[in-house]
Amino acid sequence: MSVPAGDSTPDEATPGELLAVAHAMFLAAALSEALAQAGSPARDLVVDADCSFRGSIQDWRLTGIDFRARGSVPEIDERAFRDAALTARHQSLRAAEVREDLPGDTEATLES
């Protein structure tokens, strides 16, 4: 996560870190549901999120969210997993009431 200059509490959770955790949870829930509904529930699913901000610490603006999802899902290929992760990204941003076109990457890795 990028932290604005002037962060006076580097050893404590920042609002940005808490926001990243919330977004990762939204994405994990949306991805897990999508996979289960498609008949391929995940055995294991890990989602990370990094939030980027612009502006001073008093006037932050969220400028992007990068997601990384990896999981073990039987009977699904890498492309289907990535497609499900991209769909889940849009659903999770909508659920969190964040613009769906917010910049950021979605990286999805299927583990065997």
C-alpha positions in Angstrom: 0.0 0.0 0.0 1.2 3.5 -0.7 1.1 5.8 2.3 0.9 9.6 1.9 3.9 11.6 3.1 3.6 12.7 6.6 2.1 9.5 8.1 3.0 9.9 11.8 2.1 6.4 12.9 4.0 3.9 10.6 3.6 1.1 13.2 -0.2 1.3 13.4 -2.8 0.2 11.0 -3.6 3.1 8.7 -7.1 3.8 7.3 -5.7 2.7 4.0 -4.6 -0.6 5.3 -8.0 -1.1 6.9 -9.6 -0.2 3.6 -7.4 -2.7 1.8 -8.5 -5.5 4.2 -12.1 -4.6 3.7 -11.8 -4.7 -0.1 -9.9 -8.0 0.1 -12.8 -9.5 2.1 -15.4 -8.2 -0.3 -13.5 -9.8 -3.2 -12.9 -13.1 -1.4 -16.6 -13.4 -0.6 -17.7 -12.5 -4.2 -15.1 -14.9 -5.7 -16.0 -17.7 -3.4 -19.7 -17.3 -4.2 -19.1 -17.1 -7.9 -17.0 -20.3 -7.9 -19.5 -22.2 -5.8 -22.4 -21.1 -8.0 -20.5 -22.3 -11.1 -20.2 -25.8 -9.4 -16.5 -25.4 -8.6 -16.2 -24.4 -4.9 -12.7 -23.4 -3.9 -10.7 -25.7 -1.6 -8.5 -22.8 -0.6 -8.7 -19.1 -1.5 -6.4 -16.2 -0.6 -7.0 -12.6 -1.6 -4.7 -9.6 -1.0 -5.5 -6.0 -1.8 -3.2 -2.9 -2.1 -4.8 0.5 -2.1 -3.1 3.6 -3.6 -3.8 7.1 -2.5 -3.0 10.6 -3.7 -2.9 13.8 -1.7 -1.8 14.9 1.8 -2.7 12.8 4.8 -5.5 15.3 5.6 -7.0 15.0 2.1 -6.5 11.5 0.8 -8.0 10.4 -2.5 -8.2 6.7 -3.3 -6.6 6.3 -6.8 -6.5 2.5 -7.2 -6.8 -0.9 -5.8 -4.7 -3.9 -6.9 -6.0 -7.4 -6.1 -4.2 -10.7 -6.0 -6.3 -13.8 -5.7 -4.9 -17.3 -5.6 -6.6 -20.5 -4.8 -7.1 -24.2 -5.2 -10.2 -24.9 -7.2 -11.0 -28.4 -8.5 -12.3 -28.8 -12.1 -11.5 -25.3 -13.3 -8.8 -23.9 -15.5 -6.6 -20.8 -15.1 -8.7 -18.7 -17.5 -12.0 -19.5 -15.8 -10.4 -18.6 -12.5 -9.2 -15.3 -13.8 -12.5 -14.5 -15.4 -14.3 -15.3 -12.1 -11.8 -13.0 -10.2 -12.4 -10.1 -12.7 -16.1 -10.5 -12.3 -15.7 -10.7 -8.5 -13.6 -7.5 -8.6 -16.5 -5.6 -10.2 -19.0 -7.1 -7.8 -16.9 -6.3 -4.8 -16.3 -2.7 -5.8 -20.0 -2.2 -6.4 -20.8 -3.8 -3.0 -18.3 -1.4 -1.3 -19.9 1.5 -3.2 -16.6 2.3 -5.0 -16.6 3.2 -8.7 -16.2 0.0 -10.7 -13.7 1.6 -13.1 -11.3 2.5 -10.4 -7.8 1.8 -11.7 -5.9 -1.2 -10.5 -4.8 -4.7 -11.5 -6.4 -8.0 -10.7 -3.9 -10.9 -10.6 -5.4 -14.4 -10.4 -3.3 -17.6 -9.9 -4.8 -21.1 -9.8 -2.8 -23.5 -7.7 -3.0 -27.3 -8.0 
